[in-house]
Amino acid sequence: MKPFSFLVMVALLLSGPLVRGQKVDLDRFYFDAGYLILPKEYTPQDRRTFGVRVQCAPSVASAYPEAQIYDKIGLSGFERVESNPTVGIQVDFGNVRFEKSETRTRTEEKKDKDGKVTSKITYYTITVRYSISGGYKVLGPRVDEKSLSRKEKEKAKDLQNNRFLQSASQTDPAKGVTTSGYFPYEVSYTTREYTSLVDANRYIEQNQQNIRTDLVTKYVTDALATINLDANRWYGYVPVQTREFLWILDSKSHPEFPIQQEAIKAVKELSKRMSATQPIDRLAKDLQPVMDYFQELKTKYPGSDKRDQKMRYSAYYNLMVLNYFLDRPDQALAEAEGLIKNGYDTKDGEKYQELAVDLKKMLDKHQMDSRHVM
C-alpha cells in the first residue's frame, strides 16, 4: 500500500468519530419569565380583602403624613376595604426624640523630608442621634395546620366544638397575629468634615429641622418596605418578572450549533409573552417544538464520554427549567431526575427537584393549576 493511500484511509477512519467528538462548550442564554409568587397562607378568592390602620405620633406625621403611609401599604391580589377585612395590617410609629450629639475630630499632619511636622489641620464632624419607636402586626387566618402554634390549634378546636361559633370557625380559623415586627430604635445623621467646629455646629443649628425630616422619611420608607414584604410573603399574590437561563451550545464548529441558536432565539422571543397576568397554555403550545428538539438530544448523543454527557445535560436542564416555568412540576421533576442520572453537574437536578416538589405543593394548596392567571 502506498504511503499516501494509507494516510487517506486513516483520515477516513477517523473522520466519523471526530465529527461526533466535536468540542462541546455550553453558555448561559437568558430569557424572560413572569409568574406569581404564591404566599405561605391560602385565602379563598372571594375573601381576599385587607384593611390598614395607621397610628402616628405628631413628630412622625409632620414629616410623613398618615394618609401617605396608609396609601403605600398594599397586599397584592387583595382588595382594600374599610371594614371587616380578612387580613388586617396595623402600623404604629411613636414620637421622635433627640437623644444626643457627638463631636469627632481627625488631625492631618504634613511633614517635610526630614519627618518634621510643618502643619496640622483638625477636621470636625458632628453626629446627632434621635430615638424613634415603630412596629407592625399582620392579622389574618391561618388555615395551614402545620403553621399553627399549639395555642392556636387549641383555639381553633374550641371554635369548632362551640355550636354558636361553628360558622366562624369555618370561615375564620384561628385568626390572630400572623406576623409582626419592630423597627430600629435609633436614627442618626453625621455631617461632612469641617475645619472649624463653629461651622459644624452652625450647620446643625440651621438644618436641624430638615435633618430630622429626612431621617424620619427614610425611617418610615424603610419600615413600609418591611411591612409590605412581610405581609405579602404571608398573604399576597405578587407578580414578578425575572430573567432565567438555558444552557445552549456555544461551539460554532459543532453540527448542533445552528439549530441551537434558532432554538434559543425562539425561546427569547416567545418568552416575552410570559407574565403573571396571562394564561400560559398558548405559550406552552408555541414552545413545544423547541422542547421536542431538546427531547431528541437526550438520545441523539448516547455516549459515555464527557462531551455527550454535556449535550444530554443541557437537554435535561433546559427541559427541566422550561417545564418548571410553564407550571408543570411533575415533568420538571422527571427531567431533574434524568439530569441526576446523567451524572454531569447533578446539583442543578437536586435544586430543581426541591423547587418542583415545592411548586406542586403550593399549587395544590392554593387550588391553582398555574402561577399565570388572567
DACOR-V612602 format. One record per residue. N is the residue number from 1. RES is the residue in one small letter. D_LAST is the distance of its C-alpha to the last C-alpha in Angstrom with 1 decimal. Layout:
# DACOR-V612602
n/res/d_last
N/RES/D_LAST
N/RES/D_LAST
This chain:
# DACOR-V612602
n/res/d_last
1/m/74.7
2/k/74.6
3/p/72.8
4/f/70.4
5/s/69.4
6/f/68.8
7/l/66.5
8/v/64.5
9/m/64.2
10/v/63.0
11/a/60.4
12/l/59.1
13/l/58.9
14/l/56.9
15/s/54.6
16/g/52.2
17/p/51.6
18/l/51.3
19/v/48.4
20/r/46.6
21/g/47.6
22/q/45.9
23/k/44.9
24/v/41.4
25/d/39.8
26/l/36.1
27/d/34.2
28/r/30.8
29/f/28.3
30/y/25.1
31/f/21.6
32/d/18.3
33/a/15.9
34/g/12.7
35/y/11.2
36/l/11.2
37/i/14.8
38/l/15.1
39/p/17.9
40/k/21.2
41/e/20.9
42/y/18.4
43/t/17.7
44/p/16.4
45/q/13.3
46/d/15.7
47/r/18.1
48/r/16.2
49/t/18.7
50/f/21.1
51/g/24.3
52/v/26.6
53/r/30.4
54/v/32.4
55/q/36.1
56/c/38.0
57/a/41.7
58/p/43.1
59/s/43.8
60/v/40.1
61/a/38.9
62/s/41.3
63/a/39.6
64/y/36.0
65/p/35.4
66/e/33.7
67/a/31.2
68/q/30.0
69/i/29.7
70/y/27.7
71/d/25.2
72/k/24.7
73/i/23.8
74/g/20.1
75/l/17.9
76/s/14.4
77/g/11.8
78/f/14.8
79/e/16.3
80/r/19.9
81/v/22.5
82/e/26.3
83/s/27.4
84/n/26.8
85/p/23.9
86/t/22.7
87/v/23.1
88/g/26.0
89/i/26.9
90/q/30.5
91/v/32.1
92/d/35.8
93/f/37.8
94/g/41.6
95/n/44.4
96/v/45.2
97/r/48.8
98/f/51.0
99/e/52.5
100/k/54.7
101/s/55.3
102/e/56.7
103/t/58.6
104/r/58.8
105/t/61.1
106/r/61.3
107/t/64.6
108/e/64.8
109/e/68.2
110/k/69.7
111/k/72.6
112/d/75.2
113/k/76.1
114/d/78.4
115/g/75.7
116/k/77.1
117/v/74.6
118/t/75.0
119/s/72.3
120/k/69.7
121/i/66.5
122/t/64.8
123/y/61.1
124/y/59.6
125/t/56.1
126/i/55.2
127/t/52.3
128/v/51.3
129/r/49.5
130/y/47.6
131/s/46.4
132/i/43.2
133/s/41.4
134/g/37.7
135/g/35.3
136/y/32.2
137/k/30.9
138/v/27.5
139/l/27.9
140/g/25.5
141/p/25.4
142/r/26.3
143/v/25.3
144/d/26.1
145/e/29.8
146/k/30.6
147/s/29.5
148/l/31.9
149/s/35.4
150/r/38.3
151/k/38.8
152/e/35.2
153/k/35.4
154/e/38.6
155/k/37.1
156/a/34.3
157/k/36.9
158/d/39.1
159/l/36.3
160/q/35.7
161/n/39.4
162/n/39.9
163/r/39.8
164/f/39.1
165/l/36.1
166/q/34.4
167/s/31.5
168/a/31.1
169/s/31.2
170/q/28.4
171/t/26.0
172/d/27.3
173/p/29.0
174/a/31.1
175/k/29.4
176/g/31.2
177/v/31.2
178/t/28.6
179/t/29.5
180/s/31.8
181/g/33.7
182/y/36.4
183/f/36.8
184/p/39.8
185/y/43.0
186/e/44.6
187/v/43.7
188/s/46.2
189/y/47.1
190/t/49.7
191/t/51.4
192/r/52.3
193/e/55.9
194/y/58.7
195/t/62.4
196/s/63.4
197/l/62.6
198/v/63.3
199/d/60.6
200/a/58.1
201/n/58.9
202/r/58.8
203/y/55.3
204/i/54.1
205/e/55.9
206/q/54.6
207/n/50.9
208/q/50.7
209/q/48.2
210/n/45.9
211/i/46.0
212/r/45.1
213/t/42.3
214/d/40.8
215/l/41.2
216/v/39.5
217/t/36.6
218/k/36.0
219/y/36.5
220/v/33.9
221/t/31.4
222/d/31.8
223/a/31.6
224/l/28.2
225/a/26.8
226/t/28.2
227/i/26.9
228/n/23.3
229/l/23.4
230/d/24.9
231/a/22.9
232/n/19.6
233/r/21.2
234/w/21.8
235/y/18.9
236/g/16.2
237/y/12.8
238/v/13.6
239/p/11.7
240/v/14.5
241/q/15.6
242/t/18.7
243/r/21.3
244/e/22.4
245/f/25.2
246/l/26.7
247/w/30.5
248/i/31.8
249/l/35.4
250/d/37.3
251/s/40.6
252/k/41.3
253/s/44.2
254/h/42.2
255/p/41.5
256/e/37.8
257/f/37.2
258/p/36.3
259/i/33.6
260/q/32.2
261/q/31.9
262/e/30.0
263/a/27.7
264/i/26.8
265/k/26.4
266/a/23.9
267/v/21.9
268/k/22.1
269/e/20.9
270/l/18.1
271/s/16.7
272/k/16.3
273/r/12.9
274/m/11.8
275/s/9.6
276/a/7.9
277/t/4.8
278/q/5.0
279/p/6.0
280/i/9.6
281/d/11.7
282/r/12.9
283/l/13.9
284/a/15.7
285/k/17.5
286/d/18.6
287/l/19.9
288/q/21.8
289/p/25.0
290/v/25.2
291/m/24.8
292/d/27.5
293/y/29.8
294/f/29.5
295/q/30.2
296/e/33.4
297/l/34.6
298/k/35.0
299/t/37.8
300/k/39.0
301/y/40.6
302/p/42.2
303/g/44.9
304/s/45.8
305/d/46.5
306/k/44.3
307/r/43.1
308/d/41.7
309/q/40.2
310/k/38.4
311/m/37.0
312/r/35.7
313/y/34.4
314/s/32.3
315/a/30.9
316/y/30.1
317/y/28.7
318/n/26.4
319/l/25.1
320/m/24.8
321/v/22.6
322/l/20.4
323/n/19.8
324/y/19.2
325/f/16.4
326/l/14.9
327/d/14.9
328/r/18.0
329/p/20.4
330/d/23.1
331/q/23.5
332/a/23.4
333/l/26.1
334/a/28.2
335/e/28.2
336/a/29.2
337/e/32.0
338/g/33.2
339/l/33.2
340/i/35.4
341/k/37.8
342/n/38.1
343/g/39.9
344/y/38.9
345/d/37.1
346/t/36.0
347/k/34.6
348/d/31.4
349/g/31.0
350/e/31.9
351/k/29.3
352/y/26.4
353/q/27.9
354/e/27.3
355/l/23.8
356/a/22.8
357/v/24.4
358/d/22.8
359/l/19.2
360/k/20.0
361/k/21.4
362/m/18.5
363/l/15.9
364/d/18.5
365/k/19.1
366/h/15.6
367/q/15.2
368/m/12.3
369/d/12.4
370/s/10.5
371/r/10.0
372/h/7.1
373/v/3.8
374/m/0.0
